[in-house]
Amino acid sequence: MDYLVTVMYPEHSERTVTGEALPAAYAALKGTEANVSWGEEGSDSLLLQVADDYCVITGTFDGGYYYLQTSDDDELVPVLMGDVDAEVPKGAIVPRDLGLEVLLRVDDLPALRTDYMWVEAG
């Protein structure tokens, strides 16, 4: 499994890492504005916006776009997504460590889709 790690700040960089290298690469994102993605555009994929103490996990499955949420709190709150200000449901702001857990489970996508709450992005 390969993942694309993109840092936007403090200095733009991109690199591909393996599943084995992902935990160290993910830990190294502290103090940056970054995202980690898996999958190809147009197919099942994940995109994580990673902050120091939280992340926002989005998934594209069967042509739909979803947030992983740990609660059903739909109040929109501002977050930085890449280099763009965005609003996401409060329930989609999840613990940072959950992001790594989800990424490491992409080899069993059916279980990933049923073990977590995915809410269609509106």
C-alpha positions in Angstrom: 0.0 0.0 0.0 1.4 3.4 -0.9 0.3 6.8 0.4 0.9 10.3 -0.8 2.0 12.7 1.9 1.7 16.4 1.0 3.0 19.2 3.2 1.7 22.6 2.4 3.4 24.6 5.2 6.1 25.4 6.3 7.5 24.3 2.9 5.7 22.5 0.2 6.8 18.9 -0.4 5.3 15.6 -1.6 6.4 12.1 -1.1 5.1 8.6 -1.5 5.5 6.3 1.5 4.7 2.7 2.0 2.4 1.3 4.7 5.5 0.3 6.7 6.9 3.8 6.6 3.5 5.6 7.2 3.5 5.7 11.0 6.8 7.6 11.1 5.8 9.8 8.3 2.5 10.6 10.0 4.2 11.4 13.3 6.6 13.8 11.5 3.6 15.9 10.3 3.3 17.6 13.7 3.8 21.4 13.3 2.9 21.3 9.6 -0.2 21.8 7.4 -0.5 18.5 5.6 -2.6 15.9 4.1 -2.3 12.2 3.4 -4.1 10.4 0.6 -4.6 6.9 -0.6 -6.2 5.7 -3.8 -6.6 7.2 -7.2 -9.0 10.0 -8.3 -12.1 8.5 -9.7 -12.0 5.4 -7.6 -12.3 4.5 -3.9 -9.9 6.8 -2.0 -9.2 8.6 1.3 -7.9 12.1 1.9 -6.9 13.2 5.4 -6.3 16.7 6.4 -3.9 16.3 9.3 -3.5 19.0 12.1 -1.5 18.7 15.3 -4.4 17.5 17.4 -7.1 16.4 15.0 -7.8 15.3 11.4 -10.6 15.4 8.9 -11.0 12.2 7.0 -12.9 12.2 3.7 -13.6 9.1 1.6 -14.8 8.6 -1.9 -16.7 5.4 -2.3 -18.8 4.2 -5.2 -18.8 7.7 -6.6 -20.0 9.3 -3.4 -18.1 11.7 -1.1 -18.2 11.1 2.7 -16.8 12.3 6.0 -15.8 9.9 8.7 -17.6 11.2 11.8 -17.3 10.1 15.4 -20.6 11.9 16.3 -23.6 13.0 14.5 -22.9 16.7 15.3 -23.6 18.4 12.0 -22.9 22.0 13.1 -20.5 23.4 10.5 -17.1 24.6 11.9 -14.2 26.3 10.1 -11.1 24.2 9.3 -8.1 24.6 7.0 -8.3 22.0 4.2 -5.0 22.1 2.4 -4.6 25.7 1.8 -8.3 26.5 1.6 -10.6 27.6 4.4 -13.6 25.3 4.6 -16.4 24.3 6.9 -17.0 20.7 7.9 -19.5 19.1 10.3 -18.2 19.2 13.9 -18.5 15.4 14.1 -16.0 15.1 11.2 -13.2 16.6 13.3 -11.7 13.4 14.8 -8.7 12.6 16.9 -5.5 12.7 15.0 -4.5 9.1 15.8 -7.7 7.9 14.3 -6.4 9.1 10.9 -3.4 6.8 11.1 -5.6 3.9 12.2 -7.9 4.4 9.2 -5.1 4.7 6.7 -3.5 1.5 8.0 -6.8 -0.4 7.4 -7.4 0.4 3.7 -6.4 -3.1 2.7 -9.9 -4.2 4.0 -12.1 -1.4 2.6 -15.4 -3.2 3.2 -14.6 -3.5 6.9 -13.4 0.1 7.0 -16.7 1.3 5.5 -18.8 -0.6 8.1 -16.6 -0.2 11.2 -16.8 3.6 11.1 -19.6 6.1 10.6 -19.4 7.6 7.1 -21.8 10.5 6.4 -22.4 11.8 2.9 -20.9 15.2 2.5 -23.5 17.7 1.5 
